Amino acid sequence: MDYVIEMLNIRKEFPGIVANDDITLQVQKGEIHALLGENGAGKSTLMNVLFGLYKPEKGSIRIQGEEVNVEDPNVANALGIGMVHQHFMLVDTFTVTENIVLGSEPNKAGTVDIKRAEKEVQALSERYGLNVDATAKIRDISVGMQQRAEILKTLYRGAEILILDEPTAVLTPQEIKELTQIMRDLVNEGKSIILITHKLKEIMQVCDKCTIIRKGKGIGTVDVKDTNATELASLMVGREVTFKTDKTKATPGENALDIKNLKVKDSRGVEMVKDLNLHVRQGEIVGVAGVDGNGQTELVEALTGLKKSSAGEITLNNRSIYNLEPRKVTEAGVAHIPQDRHKHGLLLDFPIGENMVMQSYYLEPNSKRGILNFKNIYKKAKSLIEEYDVRTPDEYTKARSLSGGNQQKAIIAREVDRSPDLLIASQPTRGLDVGAIEFIHNKLIEERDKGRAVLLVSFELDEILNVSDRIAVMFDGKIIEEVKPEETDEQELGLLMAGRKSEKQGEA
Amino acid sequence: MFSNRTFNIVVPIVSVLLGLLAGAVIMVSFGYNPVAGYAAMWNGAFGDAYFLGETVRQVTPYILSGLAVAFAMRAGLLNIGVEGQVIVGWLAAVWIGSSFGMPPVVHVLVALLAAAVAGGIWGFVPGLLKAKLGVHEVIVTIMMNYIALYLSNSVIRGVLTDGEDRTGNVAETASLAAPWLRELTFYSRIHYGFIVALVMAFTMWFLLNKTTRGFELRAVGSNPFASEYAGMKVGRNIIIAMVISGGFAGLAGAMEGLGTFQYASVSSGFTNIGFDGIAVALLGANTAIGVILAAILFGTLKIGALNMPTEAGVPTELVDIVIALIILFVASGYIIRWVFLKFSKEGK
């Protein structure tokens, strides 16, 4: 059989760890090949080896049957390998075309011949159905379009093999659908794609083959049509995984959180939350579904005091928490798992133990007469680390050196430990692998069962459908409909999220 | 191979050695003997009790101005205004010291406090502007330096004296002079100020690492977004950090006003104590103990350098170049870090 890429028995060591141990990856022409593994399994390392950023200790790489020595990324480019990174490498203030030609600008008498480049880019875009405006500035186009600009960049440079690193992590469900189509078009045109992901549904939908890596070891390659998501998950994690989160029926009590006619403006003064009404009862998980940018971020910021609302009412157990400072909101019994754990959730350069007391460092017994009691702080942190199974060498390790899943576990330990009346979880599983997702979902349900109100904001429909007891669909700053998870499906939710009200009126 | 902590010690030391080495190369290329040059520097700093006393005197304000820069840096702020805060601190200390009569000990303490308050006010303004309006502290502090310089000149001419270029000496009750130490060091200008500097270094360490306020300040410096999320008041912490930083700087000025010179004079240019403090803080990795060590190095270089032209014939300009090279190597410490990592990787 003819392979476009063969990575045979690759081994890559770093001081102290073996990141890749005897991994073989063989990709055929015209194939979408998934590279599946948990966070830290060694996917990125393997791709960096292919890209010439790391030199493997053992193993060989063959491109189109020829054994090659990829010394640096330029060699990889010349061999027709292009990579679309998870974090885009684009200059915000440049146009799509300018970004694409950056580094290999076509010149005419010493000046950049941007007109010619634009024509070429536009032609490429049409050929592959990418629908990108070659003259638009990057900062003016959506994230999905930016990703396509990245894809165009690799195509423009003659890539035959495209590596897409977690491409759907930043996309809305609709954009994911479009990307799927683009990937199919690309392989129909004879390109080959390596898709790095830990989302099983995507693999089942678009991929032909799937190579699984677990803890640096190659587990094997399977034909996607001969397998199913459950089998892939257990291959990836190394044990049985349940997808349906086990939960009993909710027994909601009194109204805990009550939001009435809330209005919130964003930093530019644009009203993002418009007359929003929502309530969450004790012992209930309410999921807020919606496409990113419909005011969810502003809603959460207003609830937690990070942003001032311009009008409305917010009460928690009949006490107003409207426009209180973040500390007062916390003290009123609100816990918050923030959307961006690196920006808001953690002091990355502080020990994980001190991150555990981020909101309680000033309270006794952590602090007495203005002096911190570190002995006490670290003792508490140690017990939380054990209880929540945060994998870290010790409580003095910097938060930065923990994996994403363990960072999130630490945040959840901190937030849940305060026994809050209301737990706000914003995108709590973003970027995490199946094992960590399972853990976090179970914790949310555990909190619910203790009679606490839980507000879950997520762009992942699976998560919303699995975990919520009631779903509120947010569109254009309002809750446009509330539905029961058992009475709806992705199709209906997708339509609601796009702003189309269903015929039947949902109970409010 | 190295832990982060080891790096923080190894990198500055290697930087200093590289700076000295580069300085030697320059001395050689201009036809001077580097061994003689550095020997002259050593003698000039530690050669006898007088030089030792002078070195301690020079180190004292460096510790305080280094602490000022380091403290702000730990809270995420670049206080370029230490220079101006030094000047107003100097002026305030001399004003209290020369214009009021108070009992001994009390007088000197009040004068020191006045210096700290003056420096604190000079830090408060950029802190407030940053916290409330988001004006970048670098711009404001640079401007505040000029305001301090010319305001001080005009106060000395118009308020403290009648058109003179310098004030009278501070009262004996307000002086930091240590006659027995001066005698011991053949009448160098050494004074009790070094005790103040060491106490302040301890204060900074304690404040940042042991107190609740210090935790907030470091948190805001490390990640203001997470600090806000955690309920800390970012703006208030910025102001507090700038005021405390200014306070340290003001004390550095008091060292000169109450210790070294005993008066304040009209000046056409900056003292450079504040600007050198930036380098001291950088070399000392913004820690209290690091600042003390870096200040000792800078003080030694400055005082030792004075002896190089006379004993080894090396012009003072070359000495300034050596000092600049050391700062350059420290600032590019990450390159040294990178080389170390590279070698440790190859070694495996």
HADDOCK unambig.tbl for C-alpha pairs under 7 A between the chains (distance, minus, plus):
assign (segid A and resid 306 and name CA) (segid B and resid 229 and name CA) 6.76 0.50 0.50
assign (segid A and resid 326 and name CA) (segid B and resid 229 and name CA) 6.56 0.50 0.50
assign (segid A and resid 326 and name CA) (segid B and resid 231 and name CA) 4.80 0.50 0.50
assign (segid A and resid 327 and name CA) (segid B and resid 230 and name CA) 6.90 0.50 0.50
assign (segid A and resid 327 and name CA) (segid B and resid 231 and name CA) 4.05 0.50 0.50
assign (segid A and resid 343 and name CA) (segid B and resid 225 and name CA) 6.14 0.50 0.50
assign (segid A and resid 343 and name CA) (segid B and resid 226 and name CA) 6.09 0.50 0.50
assign (segid A and resid 344 and name CA) (segid B and resid 225 and name CA) 5.33 0.50 0.50
assign (segid A and resid 344 and name CA) (segid B and resid 226 and name CA) 3.92 0.50 0.50
assign (segid A and resid 344 and name CA) (segid B and resid 229 and name CA) 6.00 0.50 0.50
assign (segid A and resid 345 and name CA) (segid B and resid 226 and name CA) 5.66 0.50 0.50
assign (segid A and resid 346 and name CA) (segid B and resid 226 and name CA) 6.00 0.50 0.50
assign (segid A and resid 347 and name CA) (segid B and resid 219 and name CA) 6.83 0.50 0.50
assign (segid A and resid 347 and name CA) (segid B and resid 222 and name CA) 6.68 0.50 0.50
assign (segid A and resid 347 and name CA) (segid B and resid 223 and name CA) 6.11 0.50 0.50
assign (segid A and resid 347 and name CA) (segid B and resid 226 and name CA) 6.47 0.50 0.50
assign (segid A and resid 358 and name CA) (segid B and resid 230 and name CA) 5.73 0.50 0.50
assign (segid A and resid 359 and name CA) (segid B and resid 230 and name CA) 4.98 0.50 0.50
assign (segid A and resid 359 and name CA) (segid B and resid 231 and name CA) 6.62 0.50 0.50
assign (segid A and resid 362 and name CA) (segid B and resid 212 and name CA) 6.18 0.50 0.50
assign (segid A and resid 367 and name CA) (segid B and resid 212 and name CA) 6.65 0.50 0.50
assign (segid A and resid 370 and name CA) (segid B and resid 211 and name CA) 5.55 0.50 0.50
assign (segid A and resid 370 and name CA) (segid B and resid 212 and name CA) 5.18 0.50 0.50
assign (segid A and resid 371 and name CA) (segid B and resid 210 and name CA) 5.84 0.50 0.50
assign (segid A and resid 371 and name CA) (segid B and resid 211 and name CA) 4.19 0.50 0.50
assign (segid A and resid 371 and name CA) (segid B and resid 212 and name CA) 5.56 0.50 0.50
assign (segid A and resid 372 and name CA) (segid B and resid 210 and name CA) 5.68 0.50 0.50
assign (segid A and resid 372 and name CA) (segid B and resid 211 and name CA) 5.29 0.50 0.50
assign (segid A and resid 372 and name CA) (segid B and resid 212 and name CA) 5.52 0.50 0.50
